[in-house]
Amino acid sequence: MELLLKLFCKDKKSFYYRARNASPKEQLRQMQMEIEKQFSANLTKDNYEECFNRIKSGDASKLVVVIDAFDLIAKKDPEFFESIVKLRLKKLYPGPVMILLCNHTIPWSEKEMETCLGEKYHKVDGVIKLDDMGFLDVVRAFPEYSVAQCVETYGIIGGVPEYLNRWNGKKSIKENICNYILSPQGYLFSEAEDFIRGELRELSVYDTILASIAAGNEKLNDLFLSTGYSRAKISVYIKNLAAFDVVEKVVSFETGGWDNSKKGVYHIKNHFVNFWFTFIYPHLSDLYILSPEEFYEAYIQEDLDDYLSQYFVSVCTEYLQLLNQVNQVPIKLVKMGTWVGKMGTIDIIGQNEQRENVVGICNWKDAQLTYASYENLLVQMKKAKISAKVIYLFSAKKFEPALVEFAENNSQLILVDMTEL
């Protein structure tokens, strides 16, 4: 977020204040000091109205006021937001002003902010939730990388700007993992647990649940048997993790084959947290004994392609969404998802308003996408009780010649090589 704010404020008259974990009195004092420094002002009153009364752009241009981590102030000092409202209404600063109140805590924004701000919450002109970057942004960030390397990077660290900014596009995926994740000096070495610890208590419980999900225990009963926690306790903790976008409940795309689909499946949504608990947490002792290269070769190298398959599905889904936006899909899709069957999966299903479908399967790790894979898709479609106007077959490597020949004579099939993404 900080990089985005920096770019937004570039060439604009602005005042930026990052709130501290401090008492109301100390918080105000810190802001006063920064205003006095930036605007050469002498503040004589100890309140926020005086602070905002002394900011200025110096000319007729709009002043951008950014209060970052503003929840740290609003939670403890109601006078702060009252002054913000007065600033917005030009009762403190007569010139044009844009006020950006930023915070990094999604649950507080969604569940507590309105209560905290009271009736003045309705004075807020808009609330914007910033999502992580998508795969296309990763491609743009690493022009030196092949599409395959971008998929690997996306699957490991996701689209978190801070992570991407420090990943080295001039080094291999293995080198980046060893340097930044497996090395004690790496910036991501303790990031997964620091991220959870920063917002949630009882880290041992959350770690136990996340480790169990990463090990393949995706249903509530499986987690109950694996962790020993009660189902009620697991549900509460998963709800908390979901509030931070760490875990998600996977809802299978609605089709007529409801009896054949899995229900109540949980996945780790955060890419890097998932990577950490899949590959590193189970072998934490060796992380401190082995060299990064030895650890990588022992525990990551062999299974990385299997792990990345799920993220190749995400990449192909994003590609199809982009095609849909520019009307390059034979039917106009209004919703997309995955059908999770008891005996197999349809990676991508898209549907228009008339409930016509496109479906897709995505091959990441196999040397080629085979005709047998296409036949298996037809079996899963029968179980899901759906038909398709078009079938997309995505492959990170090659297509079996028999499948290529079949597709040439079947307009329903569209083969997409990863290099086309």
Salt bridges, closest charged atoms under 4 A:
GLU2 OE2 - ARG18 NH1 2.75
GLU2 OE2 - HIS104 NE2 3.47
GLU26 OE1 - ARG29 NE 3.02
GLU34 OE2 - ARG20 NH2 2.79
GLU49 OE2 - LYS86 NZ 2.48
GLU50 OE2 - ARG54 NH1 3.60
ASP59 OD2 - LYS13 NZ 2.73
ASP68 OD2 - ARG18 NH1 3.27
ASP68 OD1 - HIS104 NE2 3.07
ASP71 OD2 - LYS75 NZ 3.61
GLU110 OE2 - LYS129 NZ 3.90
ASP125 OD1 - ARG88 NH2 2.74
ASP137 OD1 - ARG140 NH1 3.73
GLU144 OE2 - LYS170 NZ 3.46
GLU193 OE1 - ARG197 NH2 3.93
ASP194 OD1 - ARG197 NH1 2.79
GLU218 OE2 - HIS267 NE2 3.17
ASP245 OD2 - LYS129 NZ 3.32
ASP245 OD1 - LYS269 NZ 3.66
GLU297 OE2 - LYS174 NZ 3.00
ASP306 OD1 - LYS365 NZ 3.49
GLU356 OE2 - LYS389 NZ 3.89
ASP366 OD1 - LYS365 NZ 3.63
